[in-house]
């Protein structure tokens, strides 16, 4: 039994290594090659933002919740950050962007924790609201950002030879792991997701933890939106619009249960890297955008199926 459990826990890491080897061999003659340093750095830059949100989604799913509004929150944050940065300067833009994400997360948390709305319905509703807001803020216009300090620090530059966005991802990963595995908050999240009734009778403030989890998710989406704006040199209403499913898939692939109670912050990072590696390989194989969408959808179905089977076992 222990050996089977160990294999289940390690399967994401085994799959990651196998996929990397397959792509490295089959795509070695395409461009500079899949395993080239330049392509690996490109994958990391593309993946880090999804990985940051996947850490937050691990807490959300771990508490037996879900957040569908992540993509539109990213878009709104990038626009708000750009507008305030143009008018009031760098730190005002960063603060305004983060504030929006926190408020968006608090709204989701209030709907779920205190109004007792099903999280799927609540965040589907806020997803629609934020999508419309992102298209309304600037009337579908992009907000250019030319502040070199902002671009260098928040996603578009390097610190030495290391992309700044990778450093941000590592910071969030370390903080997320500490919060989940070393702090009472993480244990309460797992307890709520594992058995809500038992958690309630053990004295855990369910509504408060749910509120904090959704707020954390909103804050990390906002950080991703700011980094997206820095990487692409401006805010756009389309930024992050396809990231929602990838974030959930990365968390589930990494070993977090959609039913709650089982989490893996480490696995979320590996799952995000796997999704990024897959996206990069599909482009190198020459698949169209629509074909890539089909493959991505199949991967998400497999991820959920594996999660379900894992729960049954």
C-alpha positions in Angstrom: 0.0 0.0 0.0 2.8 2.4 1.0 4.6 1.7 -2.3 1.4 2.4 -4.3 0.9 5.7 -2.4 4.5 6.7 -3.1 4.1 6.1 -6.8 0.9 8.1 -6.9 2.6 11.0 -5.2 5.6 10.8 -7.6 3.7 10.4 -10.8 3.6 14.1 -11.7 7.4 14.3 -11.4 7.9 11.1 -13.4 5.5 12.4 -16.1 7.4 15.7 -16.2 10.7 14.0 -16.8 9.3 11.7 -19.4 7.6 14.6 -21.3 10.8 16.6 -21.2 12.8 13.8 -22.6 10.2 13.0 -25.4 10.0 16.7 -26.4 13.8 17.1 -26.3 14.3 14.2 -28.6 11.5 14.7 -31.1 12.0 18.5 -31.3 15.8 18.6 -31.2 16.0 19.8 -34.9 13.2 22.4 -34.6 14.7 25.9 -34.3 17.4 25.8 -31.7 15.9 22.7 -30.2 13.4 22.2 -27.4 16.1 21.6 -24.7 18.1 24.7 -25.7 18.8 27.2 -22.9 17.0 29.9 -24.8 13.9 27.8 -25.2 13.9 26.6 -21.6 14.2 30.3 -20.4 11.3 31.1 -22.7 9.2 28.3 -21.2 10.0 29.6 -17.7 9.0 33.2 -18.6 5.7 32.0 -20.0 5.0 29.6 -17.1 5.9 31.7 -14.0 2.7 33.7 -14.0 0.5 30.7 -14.2 2.6 29.0 -11.5 2.1 32.0 -9.2 -1.7 31.7 -9.6 -1.5 27.9 -9.3 0.0 28.4 -5.8 -3.1 30.4 -4.8 -5.4 27.9 -6.5 -3.9 25.1 -4.4 -5.2 26.9 -1.3 -8.6 27.4 -3.0 -9.0 23.8 -4.1 -7.5 22.5 -0.9 -10.4 24.2 1.0 -12.9 22.5 -1.4 -13.6 25.8 -3.2 -13.0 27.0 -6.8 -12.3 30.3 -8.4 -13.3 30.9 -12.1 -12.6 34.6 -12.1 -8.8 34.5 -12.1 -8.3 35.5 -15.8 -10.5 38.6 -15.8 -8.9 39.7 -12.5 -5.5 39.6 -14.2 -6.8 41.7 -17.1 -8.4 44.3 -14.8 -5.3 44.5 -12.6 -3.0 45.1 -15.6 -5.2 48.0 -16.8 -5.7 49.6 -13.4 -2.0 49.3 -12.7 -1.1 50.9 -16.0 -3.6 53.8 -15.6 -2.4 54.7 -12.0 1.2 54.3 -13.0 0.8 56.8 -15.8 -1.0 59.3 -13.6 0.7 58.9 -10.2 3.9 56.9 -10.6 5.2 53.4 -10.2 4.3 52.5 -6.6 0.8 54.0 -6.9 0.2 51.7 -9.9 1.5 48.6 -8.1 -0.6 49.5 -5.0 -3.8 50.1 -7.0 -3.4 46.9 -8.9 -2.8 44.8 -5.8 -5.7 46.6 -4.0 -8.1 45.7 -6.9 -7.0 42.0 -6.7 -7.5 41.9 -2.9 -11.0 43.5 -3.2 -11.9 41.1 -6.0 -10.9 38.2 -3.8 -12.8 39.6 -0.8 -15.9 39.9 -3.0 -15.6 36.3 -4.0 -14.9 35.3 -0.4 -17.9 37.3 0.9 -20.2 35.6 -1.6 -19.0 32.1 -0.7 -18.3 32.4 3.0 -21.0 34.7 4.2 -23.8 34.5 1.6 -23.2 30.8 1.3 -23.3 30.8 -2.5 -21.8 27.8 -4.3 -18.2 28.8 -5.2 -18.7 27.7 -8.8 -21.7 30.0 -9.3 -20.3 32.9 -7.3 -17.1 33.1 -9.2 -18.7 32.4 -12.5 -20.8 35.5 -11.8 -17.8 37.6 -10.8 -15.9 36.3 -13.8 -18.6 37.8 -16.0 -18.6 41.0 -14.1 -14.8 41.4 -14.3 -14.7 40.4 -17.9 -17.1 43.2 -18.7 -15.2 45.6 -16.5 -11.9 44.9 -18.2 -13.5 45.8 -21.5 -15.1 48.9 -20.1 -12.2 50.5 -18.1 -10.5 51.8 -21.3 -13.1 51.0 -23.9 -11.0 48.0 -25.3 -7.9 50.2 -25.5 -4.5 49.0 -24.2 -2.6 51.1 -21.6 1.1 51.3 -22.5 3.7 51.3 -19.8 7.1 52.8 -20.5 8.6 53.0 -17.0 11.8 51.1 -17.3 12.1 50.5 -13.6 8.7 48.9 -13.5 9.3 46.8 -16.5 12.7 45.6 -15.2 11.4 44.7 -11.7 8.0 43.5 -12.6 8.3 40.8 -15.2 10.1 42.3 -18.2 13.7 42.4 -17.1 16.5 40.3 -15.7 18.3 40.4 -12.4 21.7 39.3 -13.5 21.1 36.4 -15.8 17.8 35.4 -14.1 14.4 36.7 -15.4 12.8 38.8 -12.7 9.5 37.0 -13.2 11.3 33.7 -12.2 12.4 35.3 -8.9 8.9 36.5 -8.2 7.7 32.9 -8.8 10.3 31.5 -6.4 9.3 34.0 -3.7 5.6 33.1 -4.0 6.5 29.4 -4.0 8.5 29.6 -0.8 5.9 31.8 1.0 3.1 29.5 -0.2 4.9 26.4 1.0 5.6 27.9 4.4 2.0 29.1 4.7 0.6 25.7 3.7 2.9 23.3 5.5 4.4 25.3 8.5 1.6 27.6 9.6 -1.8 26.9 11.3 -3.6 28.5 8.4 -2.5 25.8 6.0 -3.6 23.1 8.4 -7.0 24.7 8.7 -7.4 24.9 4.9 -6.7 21.2 4.6 -9.0 20.4 7.5 -11.9 22.4 6.0 -11.4 20.8 2.6 -11.1 17.3 4.1 -14.1 17.3 6.3 -16.1 20.5 6.7 -18.2 19.2 9.6 -15.3 18.0 11.6 -13.4 21.3 11.0 -16.5 23.2 12.3 -16.7 21.1 15.5 -13.0 21.4 16.1 -13.4 25.2 16.5 -12.2 26.4 13.1 -13.8 29.6 11.9 -14.9 28.3 8.5 -16.1 31.5 7.0 -12.9 33.4 8.0 -10.6 30.8 6.5 -12.7 30.7 3.3 -12.6 34.5 3.1 -8.8 34.6 3.5 -8.3 31.8 0.9 -10.3 33.7 -1.7 -8.6 37.0 -0.8 -5.2 35.3 -1.2 -6.2 34.0 -4.6 -7.3 37.5 -5.6 -4.0 39.0 -4.4 -1.9 36.5 -6.4 -4.0 37.1 -9.5 -3.3 40.8 -9.1 0.5 40.1 -8.7 0.3 38.0 -11.9 -1.5 40.9 -13.6 1.1 43.4 -12.6 3.9 41.0 -13.8 2.0 40.4 -17.1 1.8 44.2 -17.6 5.5 44.5 -17.0 6.4 41.7 -19.3 4.3 42.9 -22.2 4.8 46.6 -21.5 1.2 47.5 -20.8 -2.2 46.5 -19.6 -4.7 44.8 -22.0 -8.2 43.5 -21.5 -7.1 40.2 -23.0 -4.2 39.5 -20.6 -4.7 36.3 -18.7 -8.0 35.5 -20.4 -7.0 31.9 -21.1 -5.1 31.3 -17.9 -8.0 30.2 -15.7 -8.2 26.6 -16.9 -4.4 26.3 -17.0 -4.2 27.4 -13.4 -6.7 24.8 -12.3 -5.1 22.1 -14.4 -1.7 22.9 -13.0 -2.9 22.6 -9.4 -4.8 19.3 -10.1 -1.9 17.8 -12.1 0.4 18.6 -9.2 -1.7 16.5 -6.9 -4.2 18.8 -5.3 -7.6 17.3 -5.1 -10.6 19.1 -6.6 -12.6 17.6 -3.7 -10.5 19.4 -1.1 -8.3 18.2 1.7 -5.3 17.1 -0.3 -2.8 19.7 -1.6 0.7 20.0 -3.1 2.3 23.5 -3.5 5.4 21.8 -4.9 3.2 19.8 -7.4 1.4 23.0 -8.5 4.7 24.5 -9.6 5.6 21.3 -11.5 2.1 21.1 -13.0 2.4 24.7 -14.2 5.8 24.0 -15.7 4.4 20.9 -17.4 1.5 22.9 -18.9 4.0 25.5 -20.1 6.2 22.9 -21.6 3.3 21.3 -23.4 2.2 24.6 -24.8 5.7 25.3 -26.1 6.0 21.9 -27.6 2.7 22.2 -29.4 3.8 25.4 -31.0 7.1 23.8 -32.1 5.2 20.8 -33.5 3.3 23.3 -35.8 -0.2 22.9 -34.3 -2.6 25.7 -34.9 -4.1 27.7 -32.1 -7.4 25.8 -32.3 -5.6 22.4 -32.3 -3.6 23.6 -29.3 -6.9 24.4 -27.5 -8.1 20.9 -28.2 -5.0 19.3 -26.8 -5.1 21.6 -23.7 -8.7 20.6 -23.1 -7.8 16.9 -23.3 -5.0 17.5 -20.8 -7.5 19.2 -18.4 -9.9 16.3 -18.7 -7.1 13.8 -18.0 -6.0 15.9 -15.0 -9.5 15.9 -13.5 -9.9 12.2 -14.2 -6.6 11.3 -12.5 -7.7 13.4 -9.5 -11.0 11.5 -9.4 -9.3 8.1 -9.6 -6.8 9.2 -6.9 -9.7 10.1 -4.6 -11.4 6.7 -5.3 -8.2 4.9 -4.5 
